[in-house]
Amino acid sequence: MFHRSLALGAALLLSACVSSTPPENASPFLQELPEGLAEAADPNQNLSEVLILPEDNCYWYQHENAVEQTYLPLLTRDGRPICSQPRG
């Protein structure tokens, strides 16, 4: 009985770790940048992989180096974050 309960508990824990993933061809990145965004952004940032996070309505880009891939805030030429107005 103990082994059956243990196996059931393990199965429930593992099923909680499974998440639905988007289709392989889906991209979280914007297909097209909003008008003026490329001109406002510092040119040393990767503008080919930009997304907007709903948590802060700001644009982020994927930065990649030899060690890691991470998201960094998209900044203007003078170092200010670029954010979008929330829809409302």
C-alpha positions in Angstrom: 0.0 0.0 0.0 2.8 2.4 0.9 4.5 1.8 -2.5 1.3 2.5 -4.4 0.8 5.8 -2.5 4.4 6.7 -3.1 4.1 6.0 -6.8 0.9 8.0 -7.0 2.5 10.9 -5.2 5.5 10.9 -7.5 3.2 10.8 -10.6 1.3 13.8 -9.3 4.5 15.7 -8.6 5.9 15.0 -12.0 2.7 16.0 -13.7 2.8 19.3 -12.0 6.2 20.0 -13.6 4.9 19.5 -17.1 3.9 22.7 -18.9 2.4 23.3 -22.2 4.8 24.8 -24.6 4.1 26.9 -27.7 4.5 25.2 -31.1 8.0 25.0 -32.3 7.5 27.6 -35.0 6.0 30.2 -32.6 8.4 33.0 -31.6 8.0 35.2 -28.6 9.8 38.0 -30.5 8.1 40.8 -32.3 7.7 40.1 -36.0 7.9 43.8 -36.8 9.2 46.6 -34.6 6.8 49.5 -33.9 7.5 52.7 -35.9 10.4 54.7 -34.5 11.6 52.0 -32.1 14.8 51.2 -34.1 15.7 54.8 -34.4 15.2 55.4 -30.6 17.1 52.3 -29.5 20.8 52.3 -28.9 22.4 50.7 -32.0 24.5 48.3 -29.9 21.5 46.2 -29.0 20.1 43.1 -30.8 17.0 44.5 -32.5 16.2 41.2 -34.3 15.0 39.5 -31.1 12.8 42.0 -29.2 9.8 41.3 -27.1 7.5 43.3 -24.8 6.8 41.9 -21.4 3.3 42.4 -20.0 4.6 42.8 -16.5 6.1 46.2 -17.2 5.1 47.0 -20.8 8.7 47.6 -21.6 10.7 46.2 -24.6 13.5 43.7 -23.9 16.0 42.1 -26.3 17.8 38.8 -26.2 21.5 39.3 -25.4 23.8 36.4 -26.2 27.4 35.9 -25.3 29.8 33.0 -25.0 28.4 32.1 -21.5 24.7 32.8 -21.6 21.6 34.0 -23.2 19.6 36.5 -21.3 17.0 39.3 -21.7 18.1 42.9 -21.2 15.9 46.0 -21.2 15.9 47.8 -24.6 17.4 51.2 -23.9 17.5 54.5 -25.8 20.8 56.1 -26.9 20.9 58.0 -23.6 20.2 54.9 -21.4 16.5 55.2 -20.7 14.3 52.0 -20.9 11.9 52.0 -23.9 8.3 51.1 -22.8 4.9 51.0 -24.4 1.7 52.7 -23.2 -0.6 50.0 -21.8 -3.7 49.5 -23.9 -6.8 50.7 -22.2 
